[in-house]
C-alpha cells in the first residue's frame, strides 16, 4: 500500500502448510528499527512502486527470504551498528547511520539505480 509501517522487528514464520508470508509496498514506507528474519524463499518483501524500506538491524539472507525491489524504490541500511548488505538486486541503495555497512562475503550485490553513502557512514566492499 501507500501507508507507513513502523516496527521493531519482522519475523516471517511458517504456517501449518509450510508457506511463508509476504509484505508488498507500493509507494509507502517500511521502517524496521531491528531485524527482519525469514524462513526461506516464501518470506518475501516486495515493492511495486517507489516504496522505501529502511532497516536498522539485520536483514535476512537470500537463502532465508526474497527481496524484490521495483524501479524507483529505495532500500536504506540505516543502523548505528555494523550491518551486512545482503546479496540482492537493489534499485536505489542508501547507506546511512554510523555503523559500518559491509557487503556479504559471498555472492554479489547489484545496484541498478543510485548508490548513496551518507555523511558519517562507512561502506566496505568484501572481496576487493
Secondary structure as UniProt FT lines:
FT   STRAND          4..7
FT   STRAND          10..11
FT   TURN            16..17
FT   STRAND          22..25
FT   STRAND          29..32
FT   STRAND          36..37
FT   TURN            41..42
FT   STRAND          44..47
FT   STRAND          52..55
FT   TURN            62..64
FT   STRAND          66..68
FT   TURN            71..72
FT   STRAND          74..77
FT   STRAND          83..85
FT   STRAND          89..90
FT   STRAND          92..95
FT   STRAND          100..103
FT   STRAND          110..111
FT   STRAND          115..117
FT   TURN            119..120
FT   STRAND          122..124
FT   TURN            126..127
//
